[in-house]
Amino acid sequence: MTTAETHTPPAPHSRPGLPDTRVPLWTGPFTLYFTARAVSLLGDAMMPVAAALAVGALYGVSGAGLVLGTWTGTFVVLVLFGGVLTDRIGARRTMVAADLVRVLTQGVLAAAFFAGRPPFWLLVTMAAVAGAAVAMFLPGVNGMVPLVAADPQRANATLKVADALAQLLGPALAGLLIALTGAGAVYAIDSGTFLLSALCLALLRPTARTAPTARTGGPLRQELLQGWREFRARTWMWAVILVWMVFGVLLFGPLVPLGSALVADRLGPNAYGLAVSFLGVGTVLGGLVALRLRPARPLAAGTAAMVLYTVLPLSVALDAGLPILLAGHVLGGGALAFWSVMWATSVQTHTPPAVLNRVSAYELAGSVSGISLGQLLAGQAAALASPDHLLLLSAAACLTGCAALFATPAVRTLPRTGPTTAG
């Protein structure tokens, strides 16, 4: 570490492996933050379905792909600048501004769909603006949790459960609304979720005990370099992101396009929808487990859980039947959710608040870029090898990556600790 840290000692009556129930979670600040994230996540979960159904119906698969690709590409390009901006003016202010921008973009699209057939240039432009807004929003998500919750792990686990429920409900709600009322209603509701999120965040007042003081920014290049130095100084962090970039290319990126095609071809499209629902169920269960377990070595425990994720691509590649396919998705969802909580908590509690948002931007950029590359290469790879063989490679990559994480002492031995204070 390059900055001094102050560790929060455990409660006198707490036991290793169990949550500290002495610290209340549902305080006023956390309740407002949870509400903001829950409604925002529901809106986010509705959008891929809206793009696939509404945009795809008008401009085909290539049009929907270009709209979604524009969103992702803009995010990847700008997320590092979002981290700098968030550290300069504060996570809450940046997130409120980003939410208000998305109120505008989704509102414009709602009006365009209500009016008739929106022009393609408008869809692409709004996707680019929305992707830029998300690049400003997401770096602050990690930074806000220690400001609103004294126990980051319980807060992260609770937010992960909300995320999983949003992923379960959002696509179904979007599909139902498009069938009954059209795409305009989906975009209008999405705009409303971001408005409610902005309102909750605007009313939120982080605790003075942990909130970093306002500061004036230096040159942009200097701010980016400082964030990079802080990211690079933590071996456990960049080692995980390197593995996650490989996971993005070989595991997470190709899993959806290849897996959905295989399952739909063998068991029908309804089977794939059911598998996605069971993935959400597993994510909820993984979040609930993370609420209870407090391992002394969180990343080691998270890596052990990620070994179980191997079952998911294997269950698709081996065509083992619907029951095993669903069980594999439950295990995969639970494993990834548990890892996500352990990872987010480690980043938040081992990184000083003054640089947390910039460091989060670097880890976001690495993770998302790997997934984007994997999605882009999935089609070309399927032309060279069968999808089931590619998913066997995905399973092997998962096991190999977990072995690499276990073999890295900085990852394996990273201890659980309390939130850091400004160094």
Beta strands, then each sheet from edge to edge (+ up, - down):
end
